[in-house]
């Protein structure tokens, strides 16, 4: 995957040129998965000058979040269901419903939220 980073950047640039995206969400630079690191570097290189970029974390590393998107229990139920049908990963502890819920309950009033780190934000 990393051998194709330039081609990935070219492909993303063509996408951006034809659509001019306002918001990009990408894995972060500290994600331990090498493919995710390639995606991060390509996304920042292509979209970072003209689009807002949010970095999302996962169970493998701590993200210093500074941006939260709250959602209700109905969305949480959909998230649990969707992750529950991801069979290849269902044996992992972080795919268990109680862990999913615990990862999304935040100290911002006990509500559910996805957490991000702002790389760049345009208003």
C-alpha positions in Angstrom: 0.0 0.0 0.0 2.8 2.4 0.9 4.5 1.8 -2.4 1.4 3.4 -4.1 1.2 6.5 -2.0 1.8 8.8 -5.0 -0.8 7.1 -7.0 -3.2 7.4 -4.1 -2.5 11.1 -3.8 -3.2 11.5 -7.6 -6.4 9.6 -7.3 -7.5 11.7 -4.3 -6.6 14.9 -6.0 -8.8 14.0 -9.0 -11.6 13.3 -6.6 -11.1 16.7 -4.9 -10.8 18.6 -8.2 -14.1 17.2 -9.4 -16.0 17.7 -6.1 -14.1 20.2 -3.8 -15.0 18.6 -0.6 -15.6 20.8 2.5 -14.8 18.1 5.1 -12.5 15.2 5.2 -12.3 12.6 7.9 -9.1 10.4 8.1 -7.2 8.1 10.4 -4.4 9.8 12.3 -0.6 9.8 12.0 -0.3 7.6 15.1 -2.6 4.9 13.8 -0.5 1.7 14.0 -1.9 0.2 10.8 0.6 1.1 8.0 -2.2 1.4 5.4 -4.0 3.9 7.6 -0.8 6.0 7.9 -0.6 6.1 4.1 -4.2 7.3 3.9 -3.6 10.0 6.5 -0.5 11.3 4.7 -2.3 11.3 1.3 -5.4 12.9 2.7 -3.5 15.7 4.4 -1.3 16.3 1.4 -4.3 16.5 -1.0 -7.1 18.0 1.1 -5.3 19.8 3.8 -4.9 23.2 2.0 -8.5 23.7 1.0 -10.7 21.4 3.1 -11.5 21.0 6.8 -9.8 17.8 8.0 -10.8 15.8 11.1 -8.7 13.0 12.4 -10.5 10.0 14.0 -9.0 7.5 16.4 -9.6 3.9 17.1 -9.1 1.4 19.8 -5.3 1.1 19.1 -4.2 4.5 20.2 -5.2 7.5 22.3 -6.4 10.5 20.3 -6.1 13.9 21.9 -9.7 14.8 20.9 -10.8 18.4 20.6 -14.0 18.0 18.5 -17.1 16.0 19.4 -20.1 15.1 17.3 -22.9 14.0 19.6 -25.7 11.6 18.6 -28.7 9.9 20.3 -29.4 6.3 21.3 -31.0 5.5 18.0 -27.8 6.2 16.2 -25.9 4.2 18.8 -28.2 1.2 18.2 -27.5 1.5 14.4 -23.8 1.6 15.2 -24.0 -1.5 17.4 -26.0 -3.3 14.7 -23.6 -2.3 11.9 -20.5 -3.3 13.8 -22.2 -6.5 14.9 -22.5 -7.7 11.3 -18.8 -7.2 10.6 -18.2 -10.9 11.0 -14.4 -11.0 10.4 -13.8 -8.8 13.4 -16.6 -9.9 15.7 -14.3 -12.0 18.0 -12.4 -8.9 19.0 -13.1 -7.4 22.4 -13.6 -3.9 21.0 -16.5 -5.1 18.8 -18.6 -6.3 21.8 -21.7 -4.0 22.4 -20.7 -3.0 25.9 -17.2 -1.9 24.7 -18.6 0.0 21.7 -21.0 1.8 24.1 -18.2 2.6 26.6 -16.0 4.0 23.8 -18.7 6.4 22.8 -20.0 7.7 26.2 -18.1 10.8 26.9 -17.8 13.2 29.8 -19.7 15.9 27.9 -22.9 15.3 29.8 -23.0 11.5 29.5 -24.1 11.6 25.8 -22.9 9.5 23.0 -20.3 11.2 20.7 -17.8 10.4 18.0 -14.5 12.1 18.9 -12.0 13.7 16.5 -9.0 15.9 16.5 -9.1 18.9 14.3 -6.2 19.0 11.8 -7.6 22.1 10.0 -11.0 23.8 10.2 -12.4 26.3 7.7 -15.5 28.3 8.6 
